[in-house]
Amino acid sequence: MSTIQDKIVVIMGASSGIGEATTKKLGEQGAKLVIAARREDRLKALVESLPNTDITYAVADVTNKDEVQSVIDLAREKYGRIDVLFNNAGIMPQAPLSDLRIEEWRQMLDINIMGVLNGIAAVLPIMQKQQFGHIVTTASEAGHVVFQEGAVYSGTKFAVRAIMETLRQEERKNKIRSTLISPGTVDTELYTTISNPDRRKWIENLQHTIGLKSEDVADAVAYAISTPDTVNVSEILLVPATKVD
């Protein structure tokens, strides 16, 4: 039997893409799910598409620490524990630094970094008391390499790598595992967060032609959380097999 069976899993950023695919994947394997995102219509439709899954949804913005805490509290009150938190929400605006898109920079910092920290802050005291748990966070290949027009996006993903590695070092004494999922290009809606029309079109084409599928990333999440408690898969870097010249 899969060790995913009956795990209590909270998924932030579950309404589309990687979060949606992971919800379906883990639901099929018997996990008990609490999913959250900003778009209630998407969450409701996802729950309705999984009639045989023990699943609850809540509307939450990861930049709002009280809303994130409410999701975690909902999971704990319903199930009595939390086995896994999957921090998955993120945005990817891109433009040259000289464009001075300061508001976009702030949004990326708030969602991509503070959103992760809000999730950690909400669940960590619970997992410390339990003396077990697993925190998984979506980062990016951009947290390993930088590229033109992606300075701030890459910066947020480098930061998340540092946060998650430090979390692993600090909390292993409490038997809390941490995993960073770092995908390359994935065919999701992420390109829609790019306001620069030329860059947006280029990324959209890239995603549709050589991108990983959301299901590929969901498989990586499922693998990481299904390993024995004595194993910590600290990071998974997965990239498309097809190369673009």
C-alpha positions in Angstrom: 0.0 0.0 0.0 1.2 3.5 -0.8 2.4 5.4 2.2 0.4 8.3 0.7 -2.8 6.5 1.8 -4.5 8.5 4.6 -1.8 11.2 4.8 -3.3 14.6 5.8 -2.0 17.0 3.1 -2.6 20.7 2.8 -2.0 22.2 -0.6 -1.7 26.0 -1.1 -2.1 27.3 -4.6 -4.3 24.4 -5.6 -6.6 25.9 -8.1 -4.7 25.2 -11.3 -1.5 23.9 -12.8 0.9 22.0 -10.4 -1.4 22.4 -7.4 -4.4 21.0 -9.3 -2.5 18.1 -10.7 -1.0 17.3 -7.3 -4.5 17.4 -5.7 -5.7 14.9 -8.2 -2.6 12.7 -7.9 -2.7 12.5 -4.1 -6.4 12.1 -4.0 -6.2 9.1 -6.3 -3.7 7.6 -3.9 -5.9 8.0 -0.8 -4.6 11.2 0.8 -7.0 13.3 2.8 -6.8 16.8 1.4 -7.3 20.4 2.4 -6.8 22.7 -0.6 -6.6 26.4 -0.8 -6.2 29.3 -3.3 -7.8 32.6 -4.1 -10.2 31.4 -6.8 -13.2 29.7 -5.1 -14.8 28.7 -8.4 -11.8 26.7 -9.4 -11.5 25.1 -6.0 -15.1 24.1 -5.9 -14.9 22.6 -9.4 -11.8 20.7 -8.4 -13.5 19.3 -5.3 -16.6 18.3 -7.3 -14.4 16.5 -9.9 -13.1 14.2 -7.1 -16.2 12.7 -5.6 -14.3 9.7 -4.1 -11.7 11.8 -2.3 -11.8 13.1 1.3 -11.2 16.7 0.4 -12.1 20.2 1.7 -11.3 23.6 0.3 -10.8 27.0 1.7 -10.3 30.4 0.0 -7.0 31.9 1.0 -4.3 34.4 -0.2 -0.8 33.2 0.8 0.3 36.8 1.4 -2.3 37.0 4.2 -0.8 35.1 7.2 -4.2 35.0 9.0 -5.8 33.3 6.0 -3.0 30.8 5.7 -3.3 30.1 9.4 -7.0 29.5 9.0 -6.3 26.9 6.4 -3.8 25.1 8.6 -6.2 25.3 11.6 -9.0 23.9 9.5 -6.9 20.8 8.6 -5.8 20.3 12.2 -9.4 20.6 13.5 -10.8 18.2 11.0 -8.1 15.6 11.1 -6.2 16.1 14.3 -2.8 16.3 12.6 -1.0 17.6 9.5 1.3 15.2 7.7 2.3 17.4 4.7 2.1 21.1 3.7 2.7 21.8 0.0 3.5 25.5 -0.5 2.8 25.9 -4.2 1.5 29.4 -4.9 3.7 31.6 -7.1 3.9 34.2 -9.8 6.5 34.9 -12.6 6.5 38.5 -13.9 9.5 39.1 -16.1 11.1 42.3 -17.5 14.5 44.0 -17.6 15.5 45.6 -14.3 15.6 48.9 -16.2 11.8 48.8 -16.6 11.6 49.5 -12.9 8.5 47.4 -12.3 8.7 48.0 -8.6 5.1 46.9 -7.9 5.7 43.6 -9.7 8.9 43.1 -7.7 7.0 43.6 -4.5 4.2 41.2 -5.5 6.8 38.5 -6.3 8.5 39.0 -2.9 5.2 38.9 -1.1 3.8 35.7 -2.9 7.0 33.8 -3.8 8.8 34.3 -0.5 6.4 35.6 2.2 3.8 33.2 1.0 6.2 30.3 1.7 7.2 31.7 5.0 3.5 32.3 6.0 2.9 28.6 5.3 5.9 27.5 7.3 5.0 29.8 10.2 1.5 28.4 10.4 2.3 24.7 10.3 5.7 24.5 12.0 4.5 24.8 15.6 2.0 22.0 15.0 4.6 19.7 13.4 7.1 20.5 16.2 4.5 19.4 18.7 3.6 16.3 16.7 7.3 15.5 16.2 6.7 14.7 12.6 5.7 16.4 9.4 6.8 17.2 5.9 7.0 20.7 4.2 7.2 20.7 0.4 7.7 23.9 -1.6 7.7 24.6 -5.3 10.7 26.6 -6.4 12.1 26.6 -9.9 15.1 25.8 -12.1 15.4 29.6 -11.9 16.6 29.1 -8.4 19.7 27.5 -9.8 20.4 29.7 -12.8 19.7 33.3 -13.7 18.6 34.7 -17.0 17.9 38.1 -18.5 14.6 39.6 -17.6 14.2 37.2 -14.7 16.3 38.8 -12.0 13.7 39.2 -9.3 11.9 36.0 -10.1 15.2 34.1 -9.9 16.0 36.0 -6.7 12.9 34.8 -5.1 13.6 31.2 -6.0 17.2 31.4 -4.8 15.8 32.7 -1.5 13.3 29.9 -1.2 16.1 27.4 -1.7 18.0 28.9 1.1 14.9 29.0 3.4 14.1 25.3 2.7 17.6 24.1 3.2 17.9 25.9 6.5 14.5 24.5 7.5 15.8 21.0 6.8 18.9 21.6 9.0 17.0 23.2 11.9 14.0 20.8 12.1 15.5 17.4 11.4 15.9 17.1 15.2 12.1 17.3 15.3 11.7 14.7 12.6 10.3 17.3 10.2 11.3 16.7 6.6 11.5 19.3 3.9 11.6 19.0 0.1 12.1 21.6 -2.6 10.6 20.9 -6.0 12.5 22.8 -8.7 10.9 22.3 -12.1 12.1 23.8 -15.4 9.5 25.1 -17.8 6.1 23.7 -17.0 3.0 24.0 -19.2 0.8 25.9 -16.7 -1.0 29.3 -16.5 2.2 30.9 -14.9 2.9 32.8 -18.1 -0.3 34.8 -17.6 1.4 36.6 -14.7 3.9 38.2 -17.2 2.7 41.7 -18.1 5.3 42.3 -20.9 3.4 41.1 -24.0 6.5 40.0 -26.0 8.0 38.1 -23.1 4.6 36.6 -22.2 4.1 35.2 -25.7 7.6 33.8 -25.8 7.2 32.0 -22.5 3.7 30.8 -23.5 5.1 29.2 -26.7 8.0 27.7 -24.7 5.7 26.1 -22.2 3.4 24.7 -24.8 6.2 23.3 -27.0 8.8 21.8 -24.6 7.3 22.3 -21.1 6.9 19.6 -18.5 3.3 18.8 -17.7 1.9 19.6 -14.3 1.4 15.9 -13.8 5.2 15.4 -14.1 5.7 17.7 -11.1 2.8 16.1 -9.2 4.6 12.8 -9.6 7.7 14.3 -8.0 5.7 15.6 -5.1 4.1 12.2 -4.6 7.5 10.5 -4.7 9.0 12.8 -2.1 6.2 12.4 0.4 5.9 8.6 -0.1 9.5 7.8 0.9 10.1 6.3 4.4 10.3 8.6 7.4 14.0 7.8 7.6 14.6 9.5 4.1 14.6 13.2 3.4 14.4 14.0 -0.3 15.8 17.5 0.1 15.4 18.7 -3.5 14.1 17.4 -6.8 15.3 19.3 -9.9 13.4 18.2 -13.0 13.7 19.7 -16.4 12.2 19.0 -19.8 14.1 16.3 -21.8 13.7 18.4 -25.0 16.2 21.2 -25.5 15.6 24.5 -27.1 18.4 26.0 -29.1 
